[in-house]
């Protein structure tokens, strides 16, 4: 399933660099690759400066699937059943910029 492949890729991007998640996310969106193949995802990792061999090894590691599945369980446990979703101070925010901004401003002291 494409969403699982992307989830595995995101786990591996974060493993190399916390900021790589957003770089990978942005690269993925540029391609609008909902059905990205394993090979495409590995190419994207190289495109954003990640170590391709390390990324590929991570992607193929069963522990990556376990980490991704745990992320899904954790999200479901707090009421997140689809993405992207954002919580602000424990409450779900909308998905538009305006809704997120409103939630952040409401939560600010």
Residue frames as a rotation matrix with the C-alpha (Angstrom) as fourth column:
UNK 1
0.583 0.813 0.000 0.00
0.813 -0.583 0.000 0.00
0.000 0.000 -1.000 0.00
UNK 2
0.117 -0.563 0.818 1.35
0.504 -0.676 -0.537 3.41
0.856 0.475 0.205 -0.98
UNK 3
0.621 0.151 0.770 0.58
-0.445 -0.740 0.504 5.11
0.646 -0.655 -0.392 2.33
UNK 4
0.938 -0.342 0.058 2.50
0.159 0.572 0.805 2.41
-0.308 -0.745 0.591 4.19
UNK 5
0.314 -0.865 0.392 5.51
0.914 0.163 -0.372 2.84
0.258 0.475 0.841 1.89
UNK 6
0.159 -0.211 0.965 5.48
0.052 -0.974 -0.221 6.57
0.986 0.085 -0.144 2.54
UNK 7
0.892 0.205 0.402 5.13
-0.380 -0.137 0.915 5.95
0.243 -0.969 -0.044 6.28
UNK 8
0.714 -0.700 -0.011 8.18
0.654 0.661 0.367 3.69
-0.250 -0.269 0.930 6.25
UNK 9
0.098 -0.691 0.716 10.08
0.755 -0.417 -0.506 6.32
0.649 0.590 0.480 4.27
UNK 10
0.491 0.143 0.859 9.18
-0.280 -0.908 0.311 9.01
0.825 -0.393 -0.406 6.79
UNK 11
0.981 -0.187 0.041 10.45
0.034 0.384 0.922 6.85
-0.189 -0.904 0.384 9.66
UNK 12
0.383 -0.890 0.247 13.76
0.916 0.401 0.024 6.45
-0.120 0.217 0.969 7.82
UNK 13
0.188 -0.278 0.942 14.02
0.386 -0.861 -0.331 10.15
0.903 0.426 -0.055 6.98
UNK 14
0.794 0.173 0.583 13.56
-0.419 -0.540 0.730 11.07
0.441 -0.824 -0.356 10.65
UNK 15
0.860 -0.502 -0.085 16.14
0.453 0.678 0.579 8.46
-0.233 -0.537 0.811 11.65
UNK 16
0.048 -0.895 0.444 18.79
0.950 -0.096 -0.297 10.34
0.308 0.436 0.845 9.67
UNK 17
-0.939 -0.313 0.145 17.71
0.268 -0.926 -0.264 13.86
0.217 -0.209 0.954 10.62
UNK 18
-0.407 0.824 -0.395 14.76
0.616 -0.072 -0.784 15.32
-0.674 -0.562 -0.478 12.48
UNK 19
-0.156 0.326 -0.932 14.42
-0.437 -0.869 -0.231 18.08
-0.886 0.371 0.278 9.89
UNK 20
-0.957 -0.248 -0.151 14.53
-0.245 0.414 0.877 15.52
-0.156 0.876 -0.457 7.08
UNK 21
-0.431 0.873 0.228 10.89
0.675 0.479 -0.561 14.67
-0.599 -0.088 -0.796 7.72
UNK 22
0.399 0.643 -0.654 9.76
0.083 -0.735 -0.673 18.03
-0.913 0.214 -0.346 6.35
UNK 23
-0.361 -0.572 -0.736 12.27
-0.746 -0.297 0.596 18.02
-0.560 0.765 -0.320 3.49
UNK 24
-0.961 0.045 0.273 11.07
0.162 0.891 0.424 14.55
-0.224 0.452 -0.864 2.50
UNK 25
-0.105 0.990 -0.090 7.45
0.624 -0.005 -0.781 15.60
-0.774 -0.138 -0.618 2.92
UNK 26
0.256 0.173 -0.951 7.96
-0.391 -0.881 -0.265 18.62
-0.884 0.440 -0.158 0.66
UNK 27
-0.708 -0.576 -0.409 9.83
-0.621 0.232 0.749 16.58
-0.336 0.784 -0.521 -1.97
UNK 28
-0.779 0.487 0.394 7.11
0.495 0.864 -0.090 13.98
-0.385 0.125 -0.915 -1.96
UNK 29
0.183 0.914 -0.362 4.40
0.410 -0.405 -0.817 16.62
-0.894 0.001 -0.449 -2.42
UNK 30
-0.199 -0.331 -0.923 6.28
-0.663 -0.648 0.375 18.22
-0.722 0.686 -0.090 -5.33
UNK 31
-0.952 -0.221 -0.212 6.03
-0.306 0.654 0.692 14.90
-0.014 0.723 -0.690 -7.14
UNK 32
-0.057 0.990 0.126 2.43
-0.988 -0.038 -0.151 14.38
-0.144 -0.134 0.980 -6.00
UNK 33
-0.503 -0.369 -0.782 3.38
-0.584 0.812 -0.008 10.72
0.638 0.453 -0.623 -5.75
UNK 34
0.222 0.683 0.696 0.53
-0.972 0.210 0.103 9.02
-0.076 -0.700 0.710 -3.95
UNK 35
0.982 0.146 0.120 1.63
-0.132 0.984 -0.116 5.69
-0.135 0.098 0.986 -5.42
UNK 36
0.327 -0.937 -0.123 5.38
-0.927 -0.292 -0.236 6.19
0.185 0.191 -0.964 -5.08
UNK 37
0.749 -0.170 -0.640 7.36
0.060 0.980 -0.189 3.01
0.660 0.103 0.745 -5.46
UNK 38
0.775 -0.565 -0.282 10.10
0.472 0.222 0.853 1.89
-0.420 -0.794 0.439 -3.11
UNK 39
-0.093 -0.868 0.488 12.69
0.995 -0.061 0.081 2.94
-0.041 0.493 0.869 -5.72
UNK 40
0.166 0.215 0.962 11.14
0.411 -0.902 0.130 6.41
0.896 0.374 -0.238 -6.08
UNK 41
0.972 0.229 0.061 11.11
0.032 -0.381 0.924 6.92
0.234 -0.896 -0.377 -2.33
UNK 42
0.436 -0.891 -0.128 14.78
0.731 0.267 0.628 5.96
-0.525 -0.367 0.768 -2.11
UNK 43
-0.192 -0.456 0.869 15.52
0.879 -0.474 -0.055 8.40
0.437 0.753 0.492 -4.95
UNK 44
0.606 0.487 0.629 13.65
0.166 -0.851 0.499 11.16
0.778 -0.198 -0.596 -3.10
UNK 45
0.883 -0.329 -0.336 15.80
0.365 0.029 0.930 10.50
-0.296 -0.944 0.146 -0.03
UNK 46
-0.090 -0.963 0.253 18.93
0.946 -0.004 0.324 11.04
-0.311 0.268 0.912 -2.11
UNK 47
0.043 0.193 0.980 17.41
0.684 -0.721 0.112 14.16
0.729 0.665 -0.163 -3.67
UNK 48
0.823 0.333 0.460 17.09
-0.071 -0.743 0.665 15.80
0.563 -0.580 -0.588 -0.25
UNK 49
0.111 -0.933 0.343 20.61
-0.713 -0.315 -0.626 14.87
0.692 -0.175 -0.700 0.82
UNK 50
0.615 0.097 0.783 20.02
-0.687 0.554 0.470 11.74
-0.388 -0.827 0.407 2.88
UNK 51
-0.585 -0.807 0.081 22.42
-0.717 0.561 0.413 8.81
-0.379 0.184 -0.907 2.72
UNK 52
0.094 0.704 -0.703 20.71
-0.947 0.282 0.155 6.59
0.308 0.651 0.694 0.14
UNK 53
-0.383 -0.300 -0.874 22.31
-0.142 0.954 -0.265 3.33
0.913 0.022 -0.408 1.27
UNK 54
-0.999 0.017 -0.029 21.44
0.031 0.082 -0.996 3.97
-0.015 -0.997 -0.082 4.90
UNK 55
-0.389 0.915 -0.107 17.91
-0.864 -0.403 -0.302 4.99
-0.319 -0.025 0.947 3.90
UNK 56
0.040 0.379 -0.925 17.43
-0.736 0.637 0.229 1.83
0.675 0.672 0.304 1.83
UNK 57
-0.719 -0.366 -0.590 18.73
0.106 0.783 -0.614 -0.37
0.686 -0.504 -0.524 4.66
UNK 58
-0.891 0.441 0.105 16.32
-0.258 -0.303 -0.918 1.32
-0.373 -0.845 0.384 7.08
UNK 59
-0.206 0.865 -0.458 13.43
-0.979 -0.188 0.084 1.03
-0.014 0.465 0.885 4.62
UNK 60
0.011 0.151 -0.988 13.94
-0.470 0.874 0.128 -2.73
0.883 0.463 0.080 4.28
UNK 61
-0.909 -0.416 -0.026 14.38
-0.148 0.380 -0.913 -3.32
0.390 -0.826 -0.407 8.02
UNK 62
-0.184 0.886 -0.425 11.38
0.598 0.444 0.667 -5.02
0.780 -0.131 -0.612 9.70
UNK 63
-0.425 -0.022 -0.905 11.94
0.857 -0.331 -0.394 -2.72
-0.291 -0.943 0.159 12.69
UNK 64
-0.991 0.089 -0.102 10.91
-0.120 -0.928 0.353 0.20
-0.063 0.362 0.930 10.47
UNK 65
-0.403 0.897 -0.182 7.54
-0.002 0.198 0.980 -1.41
0.915 0.396 -0.078 9.85
UNK 66
-0.087 0.326 -0.942 7.16
0.933 0.358 0.038 -1.99
0.350 -0.875 -0.335 13.58
UNK 67
-0.768 -0.258 -0.586 7.98
0.485 -0.832 -0.270 1.67
-0.418 -0.491 0.764 14.29
UNK 68
-0.873 0.488 0.024 5.50
-0.302 -0.578 0.758 2.85
0.384 0.654 0.652 11.65
UNK 69
-0.164 0.851 -0.499 2.78
0.340 0.523 0.781 0.57
0.926 -0.042 -0.376 13.02
UNK 70
-0.293 0.002 -0.956 3.45
0.954 -0.058 -0.293 1.83
-0.056 -0.998 0.016 16.55
UNK 71
-0.981 -0.050 -0.187 3.12
0.035 -0.996 0.083 5.41
-0.191 0.075 0.979 15.30
UNK 72
-0.549 0.832 -0.075 -0.28
-0.211 -0.051 0.976 4.51
0.809 0.552 0.203 13.84
UNK 73
-0.026 0.523 -0.852 -1.41
0.777 0.547 0.312 2.87
0.629 -0.653 -0.420 17.10
UNK 74
-0.624 -0.278 -0.730 -0.25
0.718 -0.574 -0.394 5.90
-0.309 -0.770 0.558 19.10
UNK 75
-0.957 0.290 0.026 -2.14
-0.240 -0.837 0.492 8.25
0.165 0.464 0.870 16.78
UNK 76
-0.268 0.909 -0.320 -5.33
0.071 0.349 0.934 6.21
0.961 0.227 -0.158 16.97
UNK 77
-0.258 0.111 -0.960 -5.08
0.919 0.335 -0.209 6.11
0.299 -0.936 -0.188 20.77
UNK 78
-0.664 0.008 -0.748 -5.42
0.387 -0.851 -0.353 9.91
-0.640 -0.524 0.562 20.86
UNK 79
0.236 0.963 -0.130 -8.17
0.281 -0.195 -0.940 10.07
-0.930 0.186 -0.317 18.25
UNK 80
-0.120 -0.325 -0.938 -6.18
-0.809 -0.516 0.282 10.63
-0.575 0.793 -0.201 15.07
UNK 81
0.246 0.313 0.917 -7.55
0.170 0.918 -0.359 8.36
-0.954 0.244 0.173 12.38
UNK 82
0.616 -0.140 0.775 -6.30
0.785 0.025 -0.619 10.15
0.067 0.990 0.125 9.27
UNK 83
-0.091 -0.744 -0.662 -3.67
0.591 -0.575 0.565 12.70
-0.801 -0.340 0.492 8.38
UNK 84
-0.639 -0.768 -0.033 -2.52
0.348 -0.250 -0.903 15.24
0.686 -0.589 0.427 8.36
UNK 85
0.630 0.765 -0.136 -3.91
0.454 -0.221 0.863 16.14
0.630 -0.605 -0.486 11.77
UNK 86
-0.531 -0.755 0.386 -2.65
0.108 -0.511 -0.852 18.61
0.841 -0.411 0.353 14.31
UNK 87
0.466 0.589 -0.660 -3.39
0.774 0.089 0.627 18.75
0.428 -0.803 -0.415 18.01
UNK 88
-0.346 -0.492 0.799 -2.91
-0.069 -0.836 -0.545 21.95
0.936 -0.244 0.255 20.00
UNK 89
-0.679 -0.001 0.734 -2.90
-0.725 -0.160 -0.670 21.50
0.119 -0.987 0.108 23.77
UNK 90
-0.849 0.249 0.466 -4.63
0.021 0.898 -0.440 18.16
-0.528 -0.364 -0.767 23.35
UNK 91
0.225 0.971 -0.086 -7.46
-0.021 -0.083 -0.996 19.42
-0.974 0.226 0.002 21.13
UNK 92
-0.128 -0.197 0.972 -7.76
0.914 0.357 0.193 18.68
-0.384 0.913 0.134 17.43
UNK 93
-0.304 0.005 -0.953 -7.17
-0.238 -0.969 0.071 21.71
-0.922 0.248 0.296 15.25
UNK 94
0.817 0.575 -0.035 -8.57
-0.131 0.125 -0.983 22.07
-0.562 0.808 0.177 11.76
UNK 95
0.260 -0.737 0.623 -6.39
0.800 0.527 0.289 21.39
-0.541 0.423 0.727 8.76
UNK 96
0.627 -0.051 0.778 -6.42
0.550 -0.678 -0.488 24.85
0.552 0.734 -0.397 7.20
UNK 97
-0.510 -0.851 0.124 -3.79
0.562 -0.438 -0.702 27.43
0.652 -0.288 0.702 8.10
UNK 98
-0.309 0.460 0.832 -6.49
-0.485 -0.829 0.278 29.71
0.818 -0.318 0.480 9.53
UNK 99
0.745 0.640 -0.187 -7.88
-0.207 0.489 0.847 26.96
0.634 -0.593 0.497 11.76
UNK 100
0.289 -0.736 -0.613 -4.43
0.829 0.512 -0.224 26.03
0.478 -0.443 0.758 13.04
UNK 101
-0.633 -0.520 0.574 -3.53
0.242 -0.837 -0.491 29.66
0.735 -0.172 0.655 13.65
UNK 102
0.130 0.785 0.605 -6.79
-0.567 -0.442 0.695 30.18
0.813 -0.434 0.388 15.56
UNK 103
0.816 0.164 -0.554 -6.12
0.251 0.763 0.596 27.12
0.521 -0.625 0.581 17.74
UNK 104
-0.144 -0.952 -0.269 -2.57
0.850 0.020 -0.526 28.26
0.506 -0.304 0.807 18.50
UNK 105
-0.596 -0.052 0.801 -3.68
-0.118 -0.981 -0.151 31.80
0.794 -0.185 0.579 19.32
UNK 106
0.481 0.847 0.226 -6.47
-0.443 0.013 0.896 30.49
0.757 -0.531 0.382 21.55
UNK 107
0.729 -0.252 -0.637 -3.98
0.553 0.765 0.330 28.31
0.404 -0.593 0.697 23.42
UNK 108
-0.268 -0.897 0.353 -1.41
0.456 -0.440 -0.773 31.09
0.849 -0.046 0.527 23.87
UNK 109
-0.193 0.149 -0.970 -1.16
0.974 -0.090 -0.208 32.60
-0.118 -0.985 -0.128 27.34
